[in-house]
Amino acid sequence: MVDLLDLQKSFILAHLHAGDTAVDFTMGNGNDTEFLSKTVGSEGRVYAFDIQEDALTSTKKRLTENGAPENYTLICDSHHNVKKYVSEPIKAGMFNLGYLPGSGRKHITTMRETTMPAVEAALDLLSDDGILLVAVYPGHEEGDLEGKMLADYFATLDRRRVCASVFRILNSPTSPYFYIVEKR
């Protein structure tokens, strides 16, 4: 069986190296932030965004307890404001759309109104040979609509500039899936 998390990491690792800059656009509990921090190492830089203070608290705890280098900036703001905080090119960006796992607040989710400008900003910041990975959770209405919106958008991108792909388990329609956007 395919392990989606391992597969996502293998795509990221083909592009992201020590000393690079990366962004976790949806910090959550810090799993991706930790992965990115350890991948870019002490010479690299990671920015992580979430609108919930709980996410920053749990991520900071996770990073400290798991020995991540202090190469990160945790930002309590919407991911669509990324350009207020990040001006340098990024080599990788990760999105896990949906709600904060374990928070009990499933009504607070990423929304199309902020996800689209965040993805557009991420693509604008993406360096050559960079990658964006966007995980979609279609098991709730907003997640399903975000996924469809992104499919429509990614289909319009210039193939000479980027390669946009999707990985989805076909016989499990409500399972998470992800988009991969690689810049040439």
C-alpha positions in Angstrom: 0.0 0.0 0.0 1.1 3.5 -0.7 2.0 5.7 2.3 1.0 9.2 1.3 3.3 10.9 3.9 6.4 8.9 2.7 5.5 9.6 -0.9 5.1 13.4 -0.2 8.5 13.5 1.5 10.2 11.7 -1.4 9.0 14.3 -3.8 10.1 17.2 -1.5 13.6 15.6 -1.0 14.2 15.5 -4.7 14.2 19.3 -4.6 15.0 20.5 -1.1 18.5 20.4 0.4 20.6 21.8 3.2 20.8 25.5 3.2 17.6 26.0 1.2 14.5 28.1 2.3 11.1 26.4 2.7 7.6 27.4 3.8 5.0 25.3 5.7 1.9 27.2 4.7 -0.3 25.3 7.1 1.7 24.6 10.2 -0.9 22.5 12.1 0.9 20.5 14.8 4.3 21.0 13.2 5.0 17.7 11.4 5.8 19.3 8.1 7.6 22.2 9.8 9.9 19.7 11.6 10.5 17.7 8.4 11.4 20.9 6.5 13.6 22.3 9.4 15.6 19.1 9.6 15.9 18.8 5.8 17.3 22.4 5.3 19.5 22.1 8.4 21.1 24.9 10.5 22.1 26.9 7.4 18.6 26.8 5.9 15.4 28.7 6.7 11.8 27.6 7.3 8.8 29.8 7.7 5.6 28.3 9.0 2.1 29.8 9.1 -1.1 29.1 11.0 -4.0 31.3 12.1 -4.4 29.4 15.4 -2.2 30.2 18.4 -2.6 26.5 19.4 -0.7 25.5 16.3 2.2 27.7 17.1 2.4 26.3 20.7 2.2 22.7 19.6 4.7 23.2 16.8 7.2 25.0 19.0 7.0 22.1 21.5 7.4 19.5 18.8 10.4 21.3 17.3 12.1 21.7 20.6 11.4 18.1 21.8 12.6 16.6 18.5 15.8 18.5 18.2 15.1 20.6 15.2 17.6 23.3 14.4 16.6 26.8 15.3 16.2 27.8 11.7 12.5 28.5 11.8 10.1 31.4 12.1 6.6 30.5 13.4 4.0 33.0 12.2 0.4 33.4 13.5 -1.2 34.8 10.4 -2.9 33.5 7.3 -0.8 31.8 4.7 -2.1 34.2 2.0 0.0 36.9 3.8 3.2 35.0 3.1 4.8 37.9 1.2 4.6 40.1 4.2 7.1 37.8 5.9 9.0 36.0 3.0 10.8 37.9 0.3 13.5 35.4 -0.8 12.9 32.6 -3.2 11.8 29.3 -1.7 12.8 25.9 -2.8 9.8 24.1 -1.3 6.4 24.8 0.0 3.9 22.5 1.7 0.2 22.9 2.3 -2.0 20.5 4.3 -5.4 22.0 3.7 -8.3 21.4 6.2 -8.5 21.9 9.9 -6.0 21.6 12.8 -5.8 17.9 13.7 -6.7 17.1 17.3 -8.1 20.6 18.0 -11.7 19.6 18.1 -12.4 22.7 16.0 -13.3 21.2 12.6 -15.3 24.3 11.7 -12.0 26.3 11.5 -10.6 25.2 8.1 -8.5 26.6 5.3 -10.8 28.4 2.9 -10.8 28.9 -0.9 -10.7 32.7 -0.4 -7.2 32.5 1.3 -5.9 29.3 -0.2 -5.9 30.5 -3.8 -3.9 33.7 -3.1 -1.6 31.7 -0.9 -0.9 29.2 -3.6 -0.4 32.0 -6.2 2.0 33.7 -3.8 3.9 30.4 -3.3 4.3 29.9 -7.0 5.5 33.4 -7.4 8.1 32.8 -4.6 9.1 29.4 -5.9 12.7 29.2 -7.2 13.8 27.3 -10.3 13.8 23.5 -9.5 11.4 24.3 -6.6 8.4 22.3 -5.6 5.0 22.9 -4.0 3.1 20.1 -2.4 -0.6 20.7 -1.7 -2.4 18.0 0.3 -6.2 18.2 0.0 -8.8 16.6 2.3 -12.0 16.1 0.4 -13.9 14.5 3.3 -15.5 17.8 4.2 -17.3 20.2 1.9 -14.8 23.1 1.9 -11.9 20.6 1.4 -13.7 19.1 -1.6 -14.3 22.6 -3.1 -10.7 23.6 -2.5 -9.4 20.6 -4.3 -11.6 21.2 -7.3 -10.6 24.9 -7.4 -7.0 24.0 -7.3 -7.4 21.4 -10.1 -9.0 24.0 -12.3 -6.2 26.5 -11.5 -3.3 24.1 -11.9 -4.6 23.0 -15.3 -4.2 26.5 -16.6 -0.5 26.8 -15.7 2.1 27.1 -18.5 3.6 23.6 -19.0 6.9 25.2 -20.2 7.2 26.9 -16.8 5.8 24.3 -14.3 4.7 20.7 -14.2 1.5 20.2 -12.2 0.6 16.7 -11.2 -1.9 15.0 -8.8 -1.6 11.8 -6.8 -4.9 10.3 -5.8 -6.1 6.9 -4.6 -8.9 6.3 -7.2 -10.8 3.6 -5.2 -11.1 5.8 -2.1 -12.7 9.1 -3.2 -12.8 10.8 0.2 -9.2 10.0 1.1 -6.6 12.8 1.1 -4.7 13.4 -2.1 -2.1 15.9 -3.2 -0.9 18.1 -6.0 2.7 18.5 -6.9 3.8 21.6 -8.7 7.5 21.6 -9.9 9.1 24.7 -11.4 11.5 24.2 -14.3 
